[in-house]
Amino acid sequence: MTCARTAAALAAALLGAACVDGDYNRSRVFQEPLPERVDALAVGTSDVSDALEHLGAPVHVIEVGLGLALAWGWADVTDWNIEVSAPIGDAQGNFRFTSTDTTTEGLVLFFGPDWRLTALRRGYLGDLLPRRQLPRDVEDELVD
């Protein structure tokens, strides 16, 4: 008997007494802004109100120095899982495989202290969004 036949016979014997379970899920989250709406915004000219008027509410608002970043994101996510359980002597063996593509595409607009658009970036939100930081203490600014 060849190695391939031996492996196939062993797999068939294990799966004959095994339990195989799986699922498939697909979801869509939010929607990409229309390109003509994004193209209507101009670096140095457009401000926060223009962005909100053209693109609607963002999914993230992050303070960046004295300015801010507004982010719009969308995802088409597919998840699938396979789980196999088989008795091995007196023990129970488990194998689990999960595939999840959770990369969220997005658009991030950066605004300066005057709330004018300084940069527009597209890509994956995880790469584009600035790291969160503690908010600045505005009491100190009010006292000055």
N, C-alpha and C positions, 0 to 999 in steps of 0.2 A: 504494500500500500504506500503511495507517495505521501509526501508531507502535506500537500494541498488537500488530498482526500482525508487524511487523518485530521487535519484542522477542521475541515467541513463536517466530518462525522462528530467531532467533539463539540463544535458549535451547535449542531442540530440536537445533540443530546442535552446540552445545557439549555438551549432555548425551548426544548420540548417541555421542560419543567419550569421555565422562567415566565416572568410576567413582564411584558413590554408595554410601556405607556408613553404617550407623547402628546404634544399639542402644538398648534400653530396659531399665532396671533398677528394681526396687522392693524396698525392704527396710524392715523394722520393727525398731526397736531399743528394748529394754526395754518396760515397760508402765506406763501411768498408774496411780497408787495408787487404790484404791477410795475414792470420796468419803466414805463413812461412816467409813473408817479415818482420813482426814485430819480430819474433823469431830470425832473423838474427842479431838483434841489441843486444849489450851486455853493461850493466851498467859498467862504468869505462874504457871501451875500445872504444866503438863507439863514433863518434863525429857528429857534425851537418851535415857535408857533407855526412856521411854514412846514416843518417836519411833521408835526402832529396833524396838521390839516391835510397833507398829502398822503401820509402813511397810517394814520390812526394811532391808537394807543400802543406803546411799546410793551414788550414782555419783561424788560429789565430797565431800570433807571439807576445809574451808578455815579456817585460823586467822584470826580477825577480832579484833584487839586481844587482850584476855584471854579472849574467848569464841570461838565457832566458828560456822560455817555448814555445814549438811548439805544436799545437793542431790540430788533425784531428777529424772531426765530421761527423756523418751521421744520417739521420732521415728517418723514414717511418711514415708520419703524416696523420692521418685521422681526418677530421673535419665534424661535422654534426650539423645542426641547424633546429629548428622547431619554427615557429612563428604563433600564433593564435590571430586574432583580432575579436572582437565581439561587436556589439552595446549593450550597457547597458543603457536603457532609452535614455536620450539625450547625454550621454557620450559615449566615445569609450574606451573599455577595451583592453589591450594588454598583452600577455604572450609571453615571449621569452626564449628559452633554447638553450644554445650553449655548445657543448662538443668539446674541443680541447686538443689533446695530443701533446704538443710541446716539450716533453723531447728529447733532442738530446744526443744520445750516443756518446762516443768519446774515444780518446786515447790522452794522454798528455805526452810529453817527456820533462824532465827538464834537463837543461845543466848548468854546473858551469862556472866560469870565463874563464876557459881554453877551453870551448865549448865541453867538454867531457860529455857524458850522465851520469847523477847522479841518475835519477829515471825515471820509466816508470809506468804510472797509467792508468787504464781503469775505465770507469763508465759513469756518466752523466757529460757533460761539465760544467754545472752550479755548480756542486759540486767540480770539479777538478781544474778549472781555478783559478789562483790567482786573487784577486781583482785588478782592474786597479789602477795604481798610476801615479802621474805626472812623466815624464821622468827626470832623474837626469841632473843637469847642467854640461855639459861636458866642458864648458869654464873654470870653476873652476879647473877641473882636468888638463886642458892644461896649465894653469898658473903655477900650482905646479910643 
